[in-house]
Amino acid sequence: MKRSWSIFGWVFMAGLMLTSCIKNNVTPLGEEGKTFIKILGGGTPAQIKKNPVDFVNAPQRILVADIRKDPNSSDALNTSTVVIIKDDTAAVRAANPAYLQFPTAWYTLEAETPKVGGQGGTWTFEFKPGDFAKQIYISIPNATLFNPSALYGLGFTITTVTNGVISHSKSVIVEIGAKNQWDGIYAVTGPMTDLANPDLIQWNNPASGDPFADSHGGAWEAHLVTTGATECVVYDNTVYGLPAHPILNAGANSGYGTLGIVINFDPATNAVSRVHNWYGDPTRGPSNGLGNPAAGTGPPNYAASSTRRIELDPGGVNAVQGNKDILIKYLMFQPSVIAGVRTTFDEKWEYIGPR
């Protein structure tokens, strides 16, 4: 008797498990038999799609919206469907208020149907029988017109569909910025020596709790931001979020005020051709908590109001490596504090990836 009850129990449990498996594979009620219209990579709210372009005066073409019809049957595929896409400026502002309006003179839109209504207008696409994809492209003839320190946004949202249903993947924001080949995220390590104050050392803190530092051996996070075809400004993304060089002062987060790195490259050799102090360059700005570039001397020394200036140490490698790492050696001078060199930097900027 005991054995028969055991067999019954196993059969009962197996039935429950089978029922559970079947339930997990059932399409949710209300989503069966529908033809969905979506934008690849889209979402609700809008998903951001990054599309950096080369900082060059040459035509570049970008796919910005790939609209798809997912029919539920061959009959649905062979049914005409009309889709209206909005140039969604409100979605762009909601995604990132810092996005700049993309001047229409800098690009042209390419699609099989024209946009109606100018900025904030709409495209009307007809998916004829057998059609399942429609695209919108932009063509940029000259990206050197861009502000390379800025990001521009374009938004695309499905608003109306006939003979179909708007998918959850209905809206996308295309982020466009101009970047040269050295633009990116780097992990900075390597010794620095301050001859005026030995308590000041390179920022290197693997136990800081900063996710980037913890995953890159204590390195600080530098963003090289394009400011010209062969030039970048180095932003510290670990302590300040500004053009800066973070340091440790007796173990505490700190930084050299009025010191930021502008770096130039030789595209023919991939060598670092020069560096100068962002805070010594009156063409930069605006001012921030670390200093005011307008108070700098400008060329040739680019000394900040604090008298800090930087230059390459010719004894360094000072070049981009095959893996995009940068080996760089440079010197900081501050004659108001010490005669000659104040601080030496001998650094490796390990390339991590695009910004």
C-alpha positions as CSV (number, residue, x, y, z in Angstrom):
1,M,0.0,0.0,0.0
2,K,2.8,2.4,0.9
3,R,4.4,1.7,-2.5
4,S,1.2,2.5,-4.5
5,W,0.8,5.8,-2.6
6,S,4.4,6.7,-3.5
7,I,3.8,6.1,-7.2
8,F,0.6,8.2,-7.1
9,G,2.5,11.0,-5.5
10,W,5.2,10.9,-8.2
11,V,2.6,10.9,-11.0
12,F,0.8,13.9,-9.3
13,M,4.0,15.9,-8.9
14,A,5.0,15.1,-12.6
15,G,1.6,16.5,-13.7
16,L,2.1,19.7,-11.7
17,M,5.6,20.2,-13.2
18,L,4.3,19.6,-16.7
19,T,1.5,22.1,-16.1
20,S,4.0,24.6,-14.8
21,C,6.2,24.2,-17.9
22,I,3.3,24.6,-20.2
23,K,2.1,27.8,-18.4
24,N,5.6,29.3,-18.7
25,N,5.6,28.9,-22.5
26,V,2.1,30.3,-23.1
27,T,2.1,33.7,-24.9
28,P,0.5,36.3,-22.5
29,L,-3.2,37.0,-23.2
30,G,-3.6,40.0,-25.5
31,E,-0.3,39.5,-27.4
32,E,-1.3,36.6,-29.5
33,G,-2.0,37.1,-33.2
34,K,-0.9,40.7,-33.5
35,T,1.4,42.4,-36.0
36,F,3.8,44.6,-34.1
37,I,5.5,47.7,-35.5
38,K,8.8,48.7,-33.8
39,I,12.0,50.6,-34.1
40,L,15.1,48.3,-33.8
41,G,16.9,49.2,-30.5
42,G,13.9,51.3,-29.3
43,G,12.0,51.2,-26.1
44,T,9.4,52.9,-23.9
45,P,10.7,55.4,-22.8
46,A,13.1,56.0,-25.6
47,Q,16.3,54.1,-25.7
48,I,19.6,56.0,-26.4
49,K,21.7,54.9,-29.3
50,K,25.2,56.4,-29.5
51,N,26.4,57.3,-33.0
52,P,29.8,59.1,-32.9
53,V,31.1,60.4,-36.1
54,D,34.6,61.2,-37.2
55,F,35.7,64.8,-36.8
56,V,36.5,65.2,-40.5
57,N,35.3,67.3,-43.4
58,A,34.1,64.4,-45.5
59,P,30.6,62.9,-46.0
60,Q,29.3,60.4,-43.4
61,R,26.0,58.5,-43.5
62,I,24.2,57.1,-40.5
63,L,21.2,54.9,-40.1
64,V,19.2,56.6,-37.4
65,A,15.8,54.8,-37.4
66,D,15.2,51.2,-38.6
67,I,11.4,50.6,-38.6
68,R,10.3,47.0,-38.7
69,K,7.0,45.2,-39.3
70,D,6.7,41.9,-37.4
71,P,3.7,40.2,-39.1
72,N,1.9,37.4,-37.3
73,S,1.2,35.5,-40.5
74,S,1.8,35.5,-44.3
75,D,-1.6,37.2,-44.7
76,A,-0.5,40.0,-42.4
77,L,2.8,40.4,-44.3
78,N,0.8,40.8,-47.5
79,T,-1.5,43.4,-45.9
80,S,-0.7,47.1,-46.4
81,T,0.3,48.9,-43.1
82,V,0.7,52.7,-42.7
83,V,3.1,53.9,-40.0
84,I,3.7,57.5,-38.8
85,I,7.0,58.4,-37.2
86,K,7.5,61.6,-35.2
87,D,10.6,63.8,-35.1
88,D,10.4,63.6,-31.3
89,T,12.1,66.7,-29.9
90,A,10.4,66.3,-26.5
91,A,11.8,62.8,-26.1
92,V,15.3,64.2,-26.8
93,R,14.9,66.8,-24.0
94,A,13.5,64.2,-21.6
95,A,16.4,61.8,-22.3
96,N,19.1,64.4,-21.7
97,P,18.5,68.1,-21.2
98,A,22.2,68.7,-22.1
99,Y,21.7,67.5,-25.7
100,L,22.0,70.4,-28.2
101,Q,19.6,71.0,-31.0
102,F,21.2,69.6,-34.1
103,P,21.3,72.4,-36.7
104,T,19.4,71.3,-39.8
105,A,22.0,73.0,-42.0
106,W,24.6,70.4,-40.9
107,Y,22.8,67.3,-42.2
108,T,20.2,66.0,-44.6
109,L,17.6,63.4,-43.9
110,E,17.2,60.5,-46.3
111,A,14.1,58.3,-46.5
112,E,11.7,57.0,-49.1
113,T,9.2,59.6,-48.0
114,P,9.8,63.2,-47.0
115,K,9.3,64.6,-43.5
116,V,6.4,66.9,-43.2
117,G,6.3,69.8,-40.8
118,G,9.9,70.7,-40.3
119,Q,11.4,70.3,-36.8
120,G,9.0,68.1,-34.7
121,G,7.3,67.0,-38.0
122,T,6.4,63.4,-39.2
123,W,7.2,60.8,-41.7
124,T,4.4,58.6,-43.1
125,F,5.6,55.2,-44.4
126,E,3.5,52.7,-46.2
127,F,4.5,49.1,-45.7
128,K,3.1,47.6,-49.0
129,P,2.4,43.9,-49.2
130,G,5.6,42.0,-48.6
131,D,7.4,45.0,-47.0
132,F,8.9,44.5,-43.5
133,A,11.5,47.3,-43.1
134,K,11.8,51.1,-43.6
135,Q,14.8,53.2,-42.8
136,I,15.7,56.8,-42.1
137,Y,19.3,58.0,-42.6
138,I,21.1,61.2,-42.1
139,S,24.0,62.4,-44.2
140,I,26.6,64.7,-42.6
141,P,28.8,66.5,-45.1
142,N,31.2,68.2,-42.7
143,A,31.5,67.1,-39.0
144,T,34.1,69.7,-38.3
145,L,31.2,72.2,-37.9
146,F,30.2,70.4,-34.7
147,N,31.2,71.6,-31.3
148,P,33.3,68.5,-30.5
149,S,32.7,69.0,-26.7
150,A,29.0,68.8,-27.2
151,L,26.4,66.0,-28.0
152,Y,23.5,66.4,-30.3
153,G,20.3,64.4,-30.2
154,L,17.6,63.3,-32.6
155,G,14.4,61.5,-31.6
156,F,12.2,59.1,-33.5
157,T,8.9,57.7,-32.1
158,I,6.1,55.6,-33.7
159,T,2.8,57.5,-33.1
160,T,0.3,55.9,-35.4
161,V,-0.2,52.5,-37.0
162,T,-2.9,51.0,-39.2
163,N,-3.3,47.2,-39.5
164,G,-0.9,46.6,-36.7
165,V,0.0,47.4,-33.1
166,I,2.7,49.8,-31.8
167,S,5.4,47.8,-30.0
168,H,7.0,48.6,-26.7
169,S,10.2,49.2,-28.8
170,K,8.6,52.3,-30.2
171,S,11.1,55.2,-29.5
172,V,14.8,55.8,-30.0
173,I,17.1,58.8,-29.3
174,V,20.2,59.0,-31.6
175,E,23.1,60.7,-29.8
176,I,25.6,62.2,-32.2
177,G,29.0,63.7,-31.4
178,A,32.1,64.3,-33.3
179,K,35.2,62.3,-32.1
180,N,38.7,62.0,-33.3
181,Q,40.6,58.7,-33.2
182,W,42.1,59.4,-29.7
183,D,38.8,60.2,-28.0
184,G,37.8,57.7,-25.4
185,I,38.0,56.4,-21.8
186,Y,41.4,55.7,-20.3
187,A,42.6,54.3,-17.0
188,V,45.5,56.4,-15.7
189,T,48.4,54.9,-13.6
190,G,52.1,55.6,-13.2
191,P,54.2,57.5,-10.7
192,M,54.2,61.3,-10.1
193,T,56.6,63.1,-7.8
194,D,55.9,66.5,-6.3
195,L,59.2,68.1,-5.4
196,A,57.5,70.9,-3.3
197,N,55.2,68.6,-1.3
198,P,56.0,64.9,-1.1
199,D,52.6,64.2,0.5
200,L,51.0,64.8,-2.9
201,I,51.1,61.5,-4.9
202,Q,49.4,60.0,-7.9
203,W,45.7,59.1,-7.4
204,N,45.8,55.3,-7.1
205,N,43.2,53.8,-4.8
206,P,42.1,50.2,-5.5
207,A,40.0,50.2,-2.3
208,S,38.2,53.5,-2.9
209,G,34.9,51.9,-3.6
210,D,34.9,53.7,-7.0
211,P,33.7,50.9,-9.5
212,F,36.1,52.1,-12.2
213,A,39.1,52.2,-9.9
214,D,38.2,48.9,-8.3
215,S,38.1,47.1,-11.7
216,H,41.2,48.8,-13.1
217,G,43.8,48.3,-10.4
218,G,43.1,51.6,-8.6
219,A,43.5,53.8,-11.7
220,W,41.7,57.1,-12.1
221,E,39.3,57.5,-15.0
222,A,40.3,60.0,-17.7
223,H,38.0,61.0,-20.6
224,L,39.7,62.3,-23.6
225,V,37.2,64.7,-25.2
226,T,37.7,65.8,-28.8
227,T,38.3,69.5,-29.2
228,G,39.8,69.4,-32.7
229,A,40.9,67.0,-35.4
230,T,44.1,66.2,-33.5
231,E,43.4,67.6,-30.0
232,C,41.6,66.4,-26.9
233,V,41.0,67.8,-23.4
234,V,41.5,65.4,-20.5
235,Y,38.5,65.3,-18.1
236,D,39.0,63.6,-14.7
237,N,35.9,61.4,-14.2
238,T,36.9,60.1,-10.8
239,V,37.0,63.1,-8.5
240,Y,36.0,66.4,-10.2
241,G,34.3,65.7,-13.6
242,L,36.3,68.7,-15.0
243,P,39.5,69.3,-16.9
244,A,41.7,68.2,-13.9
245,H,44.4,65.9,-12.6
246,P,43.2,64.1,-9.4
247,I,45.8,63.4,-6.8
248,L,46.0,62.0,-3.2
249,N,47.0,64.4,-0.5
250,A,48.1,62.3,2.5
251,G,45.7,59.6,1.3
252,A,42.7,61.9,0.7
253,N,41.1,62.9,-2.6
254,S,42.5,66.1,-4.0
255,G,43.8,67.7,-7.1
256,Y,46.0,70.5,-8.5
257,G,43.8,73.6,-8.9
258,T,44.2,75.4,-12.2
259,L,45.7,72.3,-13.9
260,G,44.0,70.6,-16.8
261,I,45.6,68.8,-19.8
262,V,45.1,69.7,-23.4
263,I,46.9,67.1,-25.5
264,N,47.8,67.2,-29.2
265,F,48.7,64.3,-31.5
266,D,50.7,63.9,-34.7
267,P,48.3,61.8,-36.9
268,A,51.2,60.7,-39.2
269,T,53.2,59.1,-36.4
270,N,50.7,58.7,-33.5
271,A,53.1,60.6,-31.3
272,V,52.0,63.0,-28.6
273,S,53.1,66.3,-30.1
274,R,52.5,68.6,-27.2
275,V,50.5,69.3,-24.0
276,H,49.5,72.6,-22.4
277,N,47.5,73.8,-19.4
278,W,43.7,74.2,-20.1
279,Y,43.6,76.8,-17.3
280,G,46.3,78.8,-18.9
281,D,44.4,79.1,-22.2
282,P,42.0,82.1,-22.5
283,T,40.3,80.5,-25.4
284,R,38.9,77.8,-23.1
285,G,36.1,78.1,-20.6
286,P,33.9,78.7,-18.8
287,S,35.5,79.1,-15.4
288,N,34.8,76.5,-12.8
289,G,35.7,75.6,-9.2
290,L,39.3,74.8,-10.1
291,G,40.1,78.0,-12.0
292,N,39.4,80.5,-14.7
293,P,41.1,79.9,-18.1
294,A,40.5,83.6,-19.0
295,A,43.1,84.5,-16.4
296,G,45.8,82.4,-18.2
297,T,48.7,83.8,-20.2
298,G,47.9,82.0,-23.4
299,P,50.8,81.0,-25.8
300,P,53.5,80.1,-25.6
301,N,53.6,78.9,-22.0
302,Y,49.8,78.7,-21.2
303,A,50.5,79.5,-17.6
304,A,47.4,79.6,-15.3
305,S,46.8,82.4,-12.7
306,S,48.6,80.2,-10.2
307,T,51.7,80.2,-12.6
308,R,51.2,76.4,-13.2
309,R,52.1,75.3,-16.7
310,I,52.9,71.9,-18.3
311,E,55.1,70.6,-21.1
312,L,56.2,67.2,-22.4
313,D,59.3,65.6,-21.0
314,P,61.3,64.7,-24.1
315,G,62.7,61.7,-22.3
316,G,59.4,59.9,-22.4
317,V,57.9,57.6,-25.0
318,N,55.1,60.1,-25.6
319,A,53.2,58.0,-28.1
320,V,50.1,56.0,-28.8
321,Q,50.7,52.3,-28.8
322,G,49.2,49.7,-31.1
323,N,46.5,48.8,-28.6
324,K,45.6,52.5,-28.3
325,D,47.2,52.9,-24.9
326,I,49.1,56.2,-24.5
327,L,52.5,56.3,-22.8
328,I,53.2,59.9,-21.7
329,K,55.7,61.8,-19.6
330,Y,55.3,65.4,-18.8
331,L,56.4,68.1,-16.3
332,M,54.5,70.7,-14.3
333,F,56.2,74.0,-13.5
334,Q,55.0,76.5,-10.8
335,P,57.6,79.3,-10.4
336,S,55.6,81.0,-7.7
337,V,56.3,78.0,-5.5
338,I,59.5,76.4,-6.6
339,A,62.2,77.1,-9.2
340,G,62.4,74.6,-12.0
341,V,60.2,71.6,-12.3
342,R,57.7,71.1,-9.5
343,T,56.1,67.8,-10.5
344,T,57.0,65.0,-12.8
345,F,54.4,62.6,-14.3
346,D,55.3,59.3,-16.0
347,E,52.0,57.8,-16.9
348,K,50.3,55.0,-18.8
349,W,46.8,55.9,-20.1
350,E,45.3,52.5,-20.8
351,Y,42.6,52.7,-23.4
352,I,39.3,51.2,-22.1
353,G,36.8,52.0,-24.8
354,P,34.8,54.8,-26.4
355,R,33.0,57.4,-24.3
